[in-house]
Structures are given as structure tokens and as C-alpha cells.
Amino acid sequence: MLTDIPTTRKPFLSEDFLLHTDTARYLYHEHAARMPIIDYHCHLPPDQIAADRQFDNLTRIWLDGDHYKWRAMRTNGVPERFITGDADDFARFRKWAETVPYTMRNPLYHWTHLELRRYFGITKVLDGDTAREIYDEATALLQSPGYSVRGLLTRMNVRVVCTTDDPTDPLEHHRQLRESGFAVRVLPTFRPDKGMAPEDPVAFNAWVDKLAAASNTDINDFASYLAALRNRHDYFAAMGCRLSDHGLEQIYAEPYGDGEIRQIFEKVRGGQTLVPPDVLKFKSAMLVEFALMDHEKGWIQQYHLGAIRNNNTRMLRQLGPDTGWDSVGDFEMARPMTKFFDRLDSENRLAKTVLYNLNPRDNELFATMIGNYNDGSVPGKMQFGSGWWFLDQKDGMERQLNALSNMGLLSRFVGMLTDSRSFLSYPRHEYFRRILCNLLGNDVENGELPADHAWLGKMVENICYHNAEAYFGFGGE
């Protein structure tokens, strides 16, 4: 048996998990571990934070909406009724627990057990045999004081949460949170992607009508459309918003004329289906308009690039978007990106920007692209964002950190975010911090960096917290 073989193996998820040198252990335990969290991009529902929701059980907080787990369960042969269907909550959890052993070497295995430990103090390995015990123990804790949504955020030392919000959202939950005095600042992020998607005239026009109502504006031409968007942009700013975000296949930078865009808008508002070149021109024009609005207010713009979405049309019809049917795409990135940024930079209207890459083949492309538009006006004006979605795992994070180190300044990096819909996702920051400290520790132990613990400790603290605090303007308030 394996247990009878003499070994020097480390225990699973020990306090030195992922930390393989003395320097790495020092940097993590003395510096990274104690830093607060700024979650500057996530998909947490603000209504649940405002209501301070108390979840009924572990299934509701852990499996609802988590398409990472859904994909793993489907791959393991679990029927959809136990994933997004009508099976009872414990039956769904048991199917997840039975799947967990099969996720070894997938980041889900680490995340699952980190979350059990950090939130619930549960050190047992989750599988079909331990499912009932772990479910009951965690569910009981979820009913206790301190385990509501706000309690969980406080428990993980979160200082700022930036949600992802449509321009038509009234933001009443953000207002409630601001007035409640909750110590964690919950701020909106302007996500206007539906406003640059005319390829589906029915959906686009329904959204424009919703925008007209939200802005109390009559939208009868392209000028009034832009006025309505600016109205909502102003409203978001008044509610504390400092970031915009786009989730796109790629940057759009087709040449266009102002008259063309006015005519394209009139066509789609008339219900016409646009030809593909007109769709690309409209997307390109709107991307510029949104970027100019962001620059005027000193916002930070974010671009999540490279996902090819809704690949399974049968399941899209059954379950809708964001249910686990997306993958890494292979779009052209460099040429349209530099056209777009150069246009803004040439007019001195390029806002601080975070670029997130989903295809690891493009890491060096992104890492060098940001250097083209860092103009010395602010440290790290252009950021190569952390590994996200399919790349927010050990290999993906290391590759992003190495590309950024080789092509730019790792010391100016604004660090990790959750990009999650789950209130139990904050150990991902710990995961990132351990990986960061291990990379630096290895370099010191190998003689590739000096053992300047004071500077390295400061660098780690900056990447984990202070850089983001300064870059996004969250300090001193």
C-alpha cells in the first residue's frame, strides 16, 4: 500500500502549500498573507450583498451559477438534472462530491479544498464518502452569525468589490450598500457590451428601448443614442464607478465614417439585419466612443479578450448563455489592438487600461503591446491583467507572470481578481499569492535575484494590494 512506502512527501494543503523555498515561505507568510483584498473585477450579485443573504445550504452557495463545476460534472458523466436541473440540493451536492476526486490536477481540486478550509475549517478531503458529513457541517455554519454574504466578505479581509453591471441597471442595491455603512465598498462597473451588438436587431432594439427608459431620453437617432449612454455613464460615476469592462472576442478597429455609423444605427433601429462589414464598423465606432467617455472621467477600462462563446447551440437554447459552453478562441489580436490604442493615444485620450488574455499563445503579444502605450504619465498605465477564466490556474498564472516579468515590470502589476459569481471564491487570491511568492523565492534560491527581503517583501505587498489601491484610486477614502 502507498501508506507503507517511506516518503518525504509534504502533506496536502499544508501551511506551506505551493511554497517550495525558505524565501517563498517568508514572502508569503510575512507579507502576502496579511494583505487585504481588492476584487476589482467580479460577477457577484449586488442584490445578495445588499440583502446580506444567508444561504440555505452548501449547494446553494457553491454550485448555483458556477459553470466551472458544471463543466467538470458534465465531463464526469453527471446528468444535467443534478447540475442545473430539479434534483434536490443534497443529491446535487453528492454528485459534485463524487466528481471531486476526478478533478485532480484541475484547479477545481485545489479551490474546492481551500474553500472548505478557509471558510469552514474543514480539512477532510471531499468525495462521495465524506459528502454527507461535509455538507451538514458547512450548511450548519452557513446558518450561523458571521456566515451571511457580508460576513463572508469580511472574513476574507475584502476591502473593495467591483461588480459588473449593465448601463441600464438602476444600481439601487449599490445605493443601499453605500447608505448601509457596510465596511466593504461595493462599486459598480460599466459593462456596455449590449450597446455595441447590433448583429441581433431584435435584442439590440429591446436593449436600446430599455436604455431610453433608464436615461429618460427619446432615442431617435445616433446622437440621442450617445446622449443616453453618456447619461448612464454619468450616473454610474455618481454612484462611485471607476471602471468599465468589455468581454469581447477581440478589439474591433475597422475604419468607418461618422455618417456611415449614423446610417447603420438607423438601419438596425428600423429592424434591418446588418451585413457583417456594417456590424464590425458599428462595434469599432462604439468601442471608441466608450473609450472616450472613460478617458474623460479618468476611469480605467478593461478588455477581456479571446473567448469564443455559446459553442453548443443545443444547450444554449436549453439553458441560455453563461452556463458552461464557452472556450478559448484564436482571434487576431495584435493588428486591431494597436490600431485602436494608437488612435486613442494619438489624441492623448487613452485611459488607463487592463488587458486580459484568454489564449496563452498570445501572452507575449499582450505583454509587449502594453509597453507600446505606457507613456510615463502614471506607473503601469497599461496593464497585462492576471490569468483569467481558463487561465486562472497554476500554469496559467505562472505563464502570465513570466511573460509580464520578461516583457514589462512585474513590480507594477495590479494583481489578482476573482472574476467569479461565487462568494466562496476568495481563496483564489491566496492561490495567486502563493504562486507569486514561489516564483520569486525560486529566483532568490537559484541566485537569480538578490536576497533583499525588505524590497521583495514590499514588492509582494504592492502586487497583492497597494498597486491596485493606487491604480484604481481606492486609497485614502
C-alpha positions as CSV (number, residue, x, y, z in Angstrom):
1,M,0.0,0.0,0.0
2,L,1.1,3.6,-0.7
3,T,1.0,4.4,3.0
4,D,3.6,1.7,3.7
5,I,6.2,3.3,1.4
6,P,8.7,5.5,3.1
7,T,8.3,9.0,1.8
8,T,9.3,12.6,2.4
9,R,6.2,13.9,0.7
10,K,4.5,17.1,2.0
11,P,1.0,16.9,3.5
12,F,-1.8,18.0,1.2
13,L,-2.6,21.7,1.5
14,S,-0.2,22.3,4.4
15,E,0.5,25.9,5.5
16,D,3.4,25.9,3.0
17,F,1.3,24.7,0.1
18,L,2.9,25.7,-3.2
19,L,5.8,27.3,-1.3
20,H,9.0,25.3,-2.1
21,T,11.8,27.5,-0.7
22,D,12.5,29.3,2.5
23,T,12.3,32.7,0.7
24,A,8.9,31.8,-0.7
25,R,7.6,30.8,2.7
26,Y,8.9,34.1,4.2
27,L,7.4,36.2,1.5
28,Y,4.0,34.6,1.7
29,H,3.6,34.3,5.5
30,E,5.2,37.6,6.4
31,H,3.9,39.7,3.6
32,A,1.4,38.4,1.1
33,A,-0.9,36.5,3.5
34,R,-1.8,39.6,5.6
35,M,-2.7,41.9,2.8
36,P,-6.3,42.9,2.2
37,I,-8.2,42.1,-1.0
38,I,-9.3,44.5,-3.7
39,D,-11.6,42.5,-6.0
40,Y,-11.7,44.9,-8.9
41,H,-13.5,42.6,-11.3
42,C,-16.1,40.0,-10.4
43,H,-19.7,39.0,-11.1
44,L,-21.0,38.8,-7.6
45,P,-24.7,39.8,-7.5
46,P,-25.0,43.1,-5.6
47,D,-28.6,42.4,-4.6
48,Q,-27.5,39.5,-2.5
49,I,-24.8,41.7,-0.8
50,A,-27.4,44.4,-0.1
51,A,-29.9,41.8,1.3
52,D,-27.0,40.2,3.2
53,R,-28.2,36.8,2.0
54,Q,-27.8,33.8,4.3
55,F,-27.6,30.7,2.1
56,D,-29.8,27.7,2.9
57,N,-27.0,25.1,2.3
58,L,-23.6,24.4,0.8
59,T,-25.2,23.5,-2.6
60,R,-26.8,26.9,-3.0
61,I,-23.7,28.9,-2.3
62,W,-21.3,26.6,-4.1
63,L,-23.0,25.1,-7.1
64,D,-25.6,27.6,-8.2
65,G,-24.1,29.6,-11.1
66,D,-20.7,28.0,-11.0
67,H,-20.1,26.9,-14.6
68,Y,-16.5,25.7,-13.7
69,K,-18.0,22.9,-11.5
70,W,-20.8,22.3,-14.1
71,R,-18.3,21.6,-16.9
72,A,-16.4,19.1,-14.7
73,M,-19.6,17.3,-13.6
74,R,-20.7,17.0,-17.2
75,T,-17.3,15.7,-18.2
76,N,-17.7,13.1,-15.4
77,G,-21.0,11.9,-16.9
78,V,-23.3,13.6,-14.4
79,P,-26.8,14.1,-15.9
80,E,-27.9,17.8,-16.3
81,R,-30.8,17.4,-13.7
82,F,-28.1,17.2,-11.0
83,I,-26.3,20.2,-12.3
84,T,-28.8,22.9,-13.4
85,G,-31.9,20.8,-13.1
86,D,-34.5,19.9,-10.5
87,A,-32.7,17.3,-8.3
88,D,-32.8,18.1,-4.6
89,D,-29.9,20.1,-3.1
90,F,-28.1,17.3,-1.4
91,A,-28.4,15.0,-4.4
92,R,-26.7,17.7,-6.5
93,F,-24.0,18.1,-3.9
94,R,-23.3,14.4,-3.7
95,K,-22.8,14.3,-7.5
96,W,-20.3,17.1,-7.1
97,A,-18.6,15.4,-4.2
98,E,-18.3,12.2,-6.3
99,T,-16.8,14.2,-9.1
100,V,-14.2,15.9,-7.0
101,P,-11.7,13.0,-6.9
102,Y,-11.8,13.0,-10.7
103,T,-10.7,16.7,-10.8
104,M,-7.2,16.0,-9.5
105,R,-4.8,18.3,-11.4
106,N,-7.6,20.6,-12.4
107,P,-7.6,23.8,-10.3
108,L,-11.0,22.9,-9.0
109,Y,-9.4,20.3,-6.8
110,H,-7.3,22.9,-5.0
111,W,-10.0,25.6,-5.0
112,T,-12.6,23.2,-3.5
113,H,-10.4,22.2,-0.6
114,L,-9.0,25.6,0.0
115,E,-12.6,27.0,0.3
116,L,-13.6,24.2,2.7
117,R,-10.6,25.1,4.9
118,R,-10.7,28.9,4.8
119,Y,-14.4,29.4,5.2
120,F,-15.5,26.3,7.3
121,G,-12.3,24.9,8.8
122,I,-13.0,21.6,7.1
123,T,-9.8,19.6,6.4
124,K,-11.2,16.4,5.2
125,V,-10.9,15.5,1.5
126,L,-14.3,15.8,-0.3
127,D,-15.5,12.7,-2.1
128,G,-18.7,10.6,-2.1
129,D,-17.9,9.0,1.3
130,T,-17.4,12.4,3.1
131,A,-20.2,14.2,1.2
132,R,-22.9,14.0,3.9
133,E,-20.6,14.9,6.8
134,I,-19.1,17.9,5.0
135,Y,-22.4,19.1,3.6
136,D,-24.0,19.0,7.1
137,E,-21.1,20.7,8.8
138,A,-20.8,23.5,6.3
139,T,-24.5,24.0,6.0
140,A,-24.8,24.4,9.8
141,L,-22.1,27.0,9.8
142,L,-23.9,28.9,6.9
143,Q,-26.9,29.3,9.2
144,S,-24.8,30.9,12.0
145,P,-23.9,34.6,12.5
146,G,-21.0,35.7,10.5
147,Y,-21.7,33.4,7.6
148,S,-24.1,35.7,5.7
149,V,-22.8,37.2,2.5
150,R,-21.4,40.3,4.2
151,G,-19.9,38.2,6.9
152,L,-18.1,36.0,4.3
153,L,-16.6,39.1,2.6
154,T,-15.4,40.5,5.9
155,R,-14.0,37.1,6.9
156,M,-11.7,37.1,3.8
157,N,-10.5,40.7,4.5
158,V,-12.0,42.1,1.4
159,R,-11.9,45.9,1.2
160,V,-13.4,46.7,-2.3
161,V,-15.7,44.7,-4.6
162,C,-16.3,45.9,-8.1
163,T,-19.4,44.2,-9.6
164,T,-20.2,44.0,-13.4
165,D,-23.3,46.0,-14.3
166,D,-25.3,46.8,-17.4
167,P,-25.7,50.5,-18.2
168,T,-29.5,50.2,-17.8
169,D,-29.2,48.9,-14.3
170,P,-30.7,51.3,-11.7
171,L,-27.9,50.4,-9.2
172,E,-30.4,50.6,-6.3
173,H,-28.5,47.8,-4.5
174,H,-25.2,49.7,-4.7
175,R,-27.1,52.7,-3.3
176,Q,-28.4,50.6,-0.4
177,L,-25.0,49.3,0.3
178,R,-23.4,52.8,0.3
179,E,-26.1,54.1,2.7
180,S,-25.9,51.0,4.9
181,G,-22.4,51.8,6.2
182,F,-21.1,48.3,5.2
183,A,-17.3,48.4,5.6
184,V,-16.6,46.7,2.3
185,R,-17.0,49.1,-0.6
186,V,-19.2,47.6,-3.3
187,L,-18.9,49.6,-6.5
188,P,-20.5,49.2,-10.0
189,T,-18.5,48.6,-13.2
190,F,-19.9,49.9,-16.5
191,R,-20.3,46.9,-18.9
192,P,-21.9,48.3,-22.2
193,D,-21.3,45.3,-24.5
194,K,-25.0,45.0,-25.3
195,G,-24.8,48.6,-26.7
196,M,-22.4,47.5,-29.4
197,A,-24.0,44.3,-30.5
198,P,-26.3,45.2,-33.5
199,E,-26.0,41.7,-35.1
200,D,-29.3,40.7,-33.5
201,P,-31.6,43.6,-34.3
202,V,-34.4,42.3,-32.0
203,A,-32.2,42.0,-29.0
204,F,-30.3,45.3,-29.7
205,N,-33.5,47.3,-30.1
206,A,-35.0,45.9,-27.0
207,W,-31.9,46.9,-25.1
208,V,-31.9,50.4,-26.7
209,D,-35.5,50.8,-25.6
210,K,-34.5,49.8,-22.1
211,L,-31.7,52.4,-22.2
212,A,-34.1,55.1,-23.3
213,A,-36.3,54.4,-20.3
214,A,-33.3,54.2,-17.9
215,S,-31.9,57.6,-19.1
216,N,-35.3,59.2,-19.6
217,T,-34.2,60.0,-23.2
218,D,-36.0,59.8,-26.5
219,I,-33.6,57.8,-28.7
220,N,-34.5,58.6,-32.3
221,D,-31.0,58.9,-33.9
222,F,-27.4,58.1,-33.2
223,A,-26.7,61.4,-31.5
224,S,-29.5,60.8,-29.0
225,Y,-28.3,57.2,-28.5
226,L,-24.8,58.5,-27.5
227,A,-26.5,61.1,-25.2
228,A,-28.4,58.4,-23.5
229,L,-25.2,56.3,-23.0
230,R,-23.4,59.4,-21.6
231,N,-26.4,59.9,-19.2
232,R,-25.9,56.5,-17.8
233,H,-22.1,56.8,-17.7
234,D,-22.5,60.0,-15.6
235,Y,-25.0,58.2,-13.3
236,F,-22.5,55.3,-12.8
237,A,-19.8,57.8,-12.0
238,A,-22.1,59.5,-9.4
239,M,-22.5,56.0,-7.8
240,G,-18.8,55.6,-7.4
241,C,-18.0,53.7,-10.6
242,R,-14.3,54.0,-11.7
243,L,-14.0,51.1,-14.1
244,S,-15.6,50.0,-17.4
245,D,-15.3,46.5,-18.8
246,H,-15.8,44.7,-22.1
247,G,-15.9,41.0,-22.8
248,L,-15.1,40.7,-26.5
249,E,-13.7,38.2,-28.9
250,Q,-11.1,40.8,-30.0
251,I,-10.7,44.5,-30.2
252,Y,-12.6,46.0,-33.2
253,A,-10.8,48.6,-35.2
254,E,-12.4,48.8,-38.7
255,P,-12.3,52.1,-40.5
256,Y,-15.6,54.0,-40.6
257,G,-17.1,57.4,-41.2
258,D,-19.4,59.2,-38.8
259,G,-22.1,59.3,-41.5
260,E,-21.8,55.6,-42.0
261,I,-22.4,54.9,-38.3
262,R,-25.5,57.2,-38.3
263,Q,-26.9,55.3,-41.2
264,I,-26.1,51.9,-39.7
265,F,-27.8,52.9,-36.5
266,E,-30.9,53.9,-38.4
267,K,-30.9,50.6,-40.3
268,V,-30.8,48.5,-37.2
269,R,-33.4,50.7,-35.4
270,G,-35.6,50.1,-38.4
271,G,-35.3,46.3,-37.8
272,Q,-32.9,45.6,-40.6
273,T,-30.4,42.8,-40.3
274,L,-26.9,44.3,-40.9
275,V,-24.3,42.9,-43.3
276,P,-21.2,41.7,-41.4
277,P,-19.0,44.7,-42.5
278,D,-21.5,47.1,-41.0
279,V,-21.7,45.1,-37.8
280,L,-17.9,45.4,-37.5
281,K,-17.9,49.1,-38.2
282,F,-20.6,49.8,-35.6
283,K,-18.7,47.7,-33.0
284,S,-15.5,49.7,-33.8
285,A,-17.2,53.0,-33.5
286,M,-18.8,52.2,-30.2
287,L,-15.6,50.9,-28.7
288,V,-14.0,54.3,-29.5
289,E,-17.0,56.2,-28.0
290,F,-16.9,54.2,-24.8
291,A,-13.1,54.6,-24.5
292,L,-13.5,58.4,-24.9
293,M,-16.1,58.5,-22.2
294,D,-13.8,56.6,-19.9
295,H,-10.9,58.9,-20.5
296,E,-12.9,62.0,-19.8
297,K,-13.7,60.7,-16.3
298,G,-10.4,59.2,-15.6
299,W,-11.8,55.7,-15.4
300,I,-9.9,52.5,-16.0
301,Q,-11.0,50.5,-19.0
302,Q,-10.8,46.7,-19.0
303,Y,-10.9,44.4,-22.0
304,H,-11.4,40.6,-21.5
305,L,-10.4,39.2,-24.9
306,G,-10.3,35.8,-26.6
307,A,-13.4,33.8,-25.6
308,I,-15.5,32.0,-28.2
309,R,-18.9,31.8,-26.6
310,N,-22.0,29.6,-26.7
311,N,-20.4,26.9,-28.8
312,N,-23.1,24.3,-28.0
313,T,-26.2,25.7,-29.7
314,R,-28.4,22.9,-28.4
315,M,-27.5,23.7,-24.8
316,L,-27.6,27.4,-25.4
317,R,-31.3,27.0,-26.4
318,Q,-31.9,24.9,-23.3
319,L,-30.0,26.8,-20.6
320,G,-29.1,30.2,-22.1
321,P,-25.6,31.9,-22.0
322,D,-23.0,31.7,-19.2
323,T,-23.8,28.1,-18.4
324,G,-20.5,26.4,-19.4
325,W,-20.3,26.2,-23.1
326,D,-17.5,28.7,-23.9
327,S,-13.9,28.0,-24.7
328,V,-10.6,29.6,-25.7
329,G,-10.7,31.3,-29.2
330,D,-8.0,32.0,-31.7
331,F,-8.8,35.5,-32.9
332,E,-6.4,38.0,-34.5
333,M,-5.2,40.3,-31.7
334,A,-2.2,42.5,-32.5
335,R,-3.2,44.5,-35.5
336,P,-6.7,45.7,-34.4
337,M,-5.4,46.2,-30.9
338,T,-2.7,48.6,-31.9
339,K,-5.0,50.4,-34.4
340,F,-7.4,51.0,-31.6
341,F,-5.0,52.1,-28.9
342,D,-2.9,54.2,-31.3
343,R,-6.0,56.1,-32.4
344,L,-6.7,57.0,-28.8
345,D,-3.1,57.6,-27.8
346,S,-2.5,59.9,-30.8
347,E,-5.3,62.2,-29.5
348,N,-4.0,61.9,-25.9
349,R,-7.2,60.2,-24.9
350,L,-6.1,56.8,-23.9
351,A,-7.3,55.9,-20.5
352,K,-5.6,53.6,-18.1
353,T,-6.2,50.1,-19.4
354,V,-6.1,46.5,-18.3
355,L,-5.9,43.8,-21.0
356,Y,-6.9,40.2,-20.2
357,N,-5.8,37.4,-22.5
358,L,-7.5,34.0,-22.7
359,N,-5.3,32.3,-25.3
360,P,-1.9,31.5,-23.8
361,R,-0.3,31.7,-27.2
362,D,-0.8,35.5,-27.0
363,N,0.8,36.1,-23.6
364,E,3.9,37.7,-25.0
365,L,1.8,39.6,-27.6
366,F,-0.2,41.2,-24.8
367,A,2.8,41.8,-22.6
368,T,4.6,43.7,-25.3
369,M,1.5,45.5,-26.5
370,I,1.1,47.3,-23.2
371,G,4.7,48.6,-23.5
372,N,3.8,50.4,-26.7
373,Y,1.4,52.8,-24.8
374,N,3.0,53.2,-21.4
375,D,3.8,56.9,-21.7
376,G,5.3,57.7,-18.2
377,S,2.2,59.6,-17.1
378,V,1.5,57.0,-14.4
379,P,3.2,53.8,-13.2
380,G,1.8,50.8,-15.1
381,K,-0.7,52.8,-17.1
382,M,-1.2,49.8,-19.4
383,Q,-1.6,46.5,-17.5
384,F,-1.4,42.9,-18.7
385,G,-4.2,41.5,-16.5
386,S,-3.9,38.3,-14.5
387,G,-4.6,34.9,-15.9
388,W,-8.4,34.7,-16.2
389,W,-11.2,32.1,-16.8
390,F,-9.4,29.1,-18.2
391,L,-6.0,30.5,-17.3
392,D,-6.6,31.3,-13.6
393,Q,-4.8,28.2,-12.5
394,K,-1.2,27.5,-11.5
395,D,0.3,27.0,-15.0
396,G,-1.8,29.9,-16.5
397,M,-0.8,32.3,-13.7
398,E,2.9,31.4,-13.9
399,R,2.9,31.9,-17.7
400,Q,1.2,35.3,-17.3
401,L,3.6,36.3,-14.6
402,N,6.6,35.2,-16.5
403,A,5.6,36.9,-19.7
404,L,4.9,40.1,-17.8
405,S,8.2,39.8,-16.0
406,N,10.2,39.3,-19.2
407,M,8.5,42.0,-21.3
408,G,7.4,44.6,-18.7
409,L,7.5,45.4,-15.0
410,L,6.1,42.7,-12.7
411,S,6.6,45.1,-9.8
412,R,3.9,47.5,-11.2
413,F,1.3,44.7,-11.7
414,V,-2.1,45.3,-10.1
415,G,-2.5,41.6,-9.1
416,M,-5.3,39.2,-8.8
417,L,-9.1,39.3,-9.1
418,T,-11.8,36.6,-8.7
419,D,-13.9,37.1,-11.9
420,S,-16.4,34.9,-10.0
421,R,-20.1,34.7,-9.3
422,S,-19.4,32.8,-6.0
423,F,-18.9,34.3,-2.6
424,L,-16.6,31.4,-1.7
425,S,-14.0,32.3,-4.4
426,Y,-11.7,34.5,-2.4
427,P,-9.1,31.8,-1.7
428,R,-8.2,32.3,-5.4
429,H,-6.3,35.4,-4.2
430,E,-4.4,33.2,-1.8
431,Y,-3.7,30.8,-4.6
432,F,-2.3,33.6,-6.7
433,R,-0.2,35.0,-3.9
434,R,1.4,31.6,-3.1
435,I,2.3,31.2,-6.8
436,L,3.8,34.7,-6.9
437,C,5.9,34.2,-3.8
438,N,7.1,30.8,-5.0
439,L,8.3,32.2,-8.3
440,L,10.2,35.0,-6.5
441,G,11.5,32.6,-3.9
442,N,12.8,30.2,-6.6
443,D,14.7,33.1,-8.2
444,V,16.4,34.0,-4.9
445,E,17.3,30.5,-4.0
446,N,18.8,30.0,-7.5
447,G,20.9,33.1,-7.2
448,E,18.9,34.9,-9.9
449,L,17.7,37.6,-7.6
450,P,19.4,39.1,-4.5
451,A,18.1,38.0,-1.1
452,D,16.8,41.6,-0.4
453,H,13.9,40.5,1.7
454,A,12.9,44.1,2.5
455,W,12.5,45.1,-1.1
456,L,11.0,41.7,-2.2
457,G,8.5,41.9,0.7
458,K,7.5,45.4,-0.4
459,M,7.2,44.2,-4.0
460,V,4.9,41.4,-3.0
461,E,2.7,43.6,-0.8
462,N,2.4,46.1,-3.7
463,I,1.4,43.4,-6.2
464,C,-1.1,41.9,-3.8
465,Y,-2.8,45.1,-2.7
466,H,-1.1,48.6,-2.9
467,N,-0.6,48.8,-6.6
468,A,-4.3,48.2,-7.2
469,E,-5.2,50.6,-4.4
470,A,-3.3,53.4,-6.1
471,Y,-4.1,52.4,-9.7
472,F,-7.8,52.3,-9.2
473,G,-7.8,55.2,-6.7
474,F,-9.2,53.3,-3.8
475,G,-6.9,54.7,-1.2
476,G,-7.4,57.4,1.4
477,E,-11.2,57.3,1.5
